[in-house]
Amino acid sequence: MKRNKFKPGKRITVFFVFFASLFFFLGLWQIERGQAKKIIIEEFNNNLTKEPSYLKIDSKKWDRVVVEGKWDSSKQILIDNVIHRGISGFKVLTPLKIKNSEKKILVDRGWIKRERSRESIPNINLRDETVVVSGILESPELGLVLSEDLVTKTWPKISQTKNPDILLKEYDETMYKLILMADPLLKNSLEYIKIVPTNMMPSKHFGYAAQWFSMFLVLCLMFIWYGYKKNEK
């Protein structure tokens, strides 16, 4: 009995090499992203257990810090379309003039419910008093935006993003490059929403990796089957 030879043909081989390499690469990429997210979450959780240190120039994202300063309620920014418990509202960011410094830092005081009319701005007033604020430094990504007009023109301004690179352009003063997410015990806190350090958990990345590797395996089996089937007499 004559044994079949494995000859899938040039076109099928090129097709297989391209897509098999692509699927395998995408699987490895998702594993790398999952491992990176694990490191971010571990660092974030470790920082939650630490005592806050005073804000410094070299303080970085996810550091727990404390800072003393005076509120500037005249230049607050509301982050639009923040859904909390199924209700639409705003995150309220208020500048804090840092004591013994020319810099200000944006403080996320928490969430407030939207008024019934979209044109109405909720009451976010507070006294421009000296306070001590502790919390976690964050730097949210820009994300998907559908318009170039991300921030309104008049104060308090409404923004479609919490990305510091966008928000800090609205200030003439020297601003700290990170946002301070205030602890819920702050005197002037609004409703607290727990920080999620990443929008996709590592398990989801690993699940995607498994899907890509499964597709890679199926493609390999189909290539082998076709290579022999094509040459059957």
Residue, then its C-alpha position, 0 to 999 in steps of 0.5 A: m500500500k502506497r503511503n500518502k505524502f505530506k504535500p499541502g501546496k505552496r499557497i496553503t503553506v504560506f497561509f498557514v505560516f502567516f496565520a499560525s505565527l499571528f495566532f501564536f504571537l497574539g497568545l504570547w502578547q496576551i500572556e505578557r499583558g496579563q503578567a504586567k497587569k498582575i504586577i500593577i495590581e500587586e503594587f497597588n494592593n501593597n501600597l494600600t497597606k502602607e502609611p502615606s508619606y508626604l508628597k514629593i517631587d519623585s512621588k509616583k503613580w499608586d503611591r500613598v501620600v499626604v499633602e497639606g494645602k489650601w483649596d481653590s474652589s474657583k477652578q474645579i473640573l467635573i468628570d462627566n458620565v461617571i456611572h455609580r450604582g447605575i446612576s449617572g454623575f460626575k467625579v469632582l476634581t478640586p485644585l489644592k495649593i500645596k503649602n510652602s510651594e508654588k504648585k497645585i495638585l488636582v484632588d479627586r474629592g469623589w462622586i456626585k449625582r447629576e442633576r435632572s437637567r443636563e444643563s444644571i451643575p450640582n452643588i460642589n462649593l466648598r470653603d477655600e480653607t487649609v486642609v490635610v489630604s491623604g490618598i493615592l496618586e493616579s494617572p488615568e489614561l486618555g481612553l477612547v475619545l470621539s471628539e476633540d472638544l474634551v473640556t468646556k470653556t467656563w468654570p467649573k469645567i466639565s471634561q470627558t476625560k480624567n487624563p492629567d495631560i488633558l486636564l492640566k492644560e486648563y490651568d495657568e498655574t504650575m500643576y503636579k502631574l498626577i491626580l490625588m484620589a482622596d481617602p473617603l475620610l477627607k472632610n470635604s469628600l463626596e461619595y467615594i468610588k474605589i480605585v480599580p488599577t486596571n480596566m482588565m483583570p489578568s485572568k481575562h488576558f490569560g483567557y484571551a491567550a488560551q483562545w489564541f493558542s487554541m486557534f493556533l492548535v486547530l490551524c496546525l491540525m487542519f494544515i496537517w490534515y489537508g496536507y495528507k488529504k490533498n494527496e490521497k488517490 
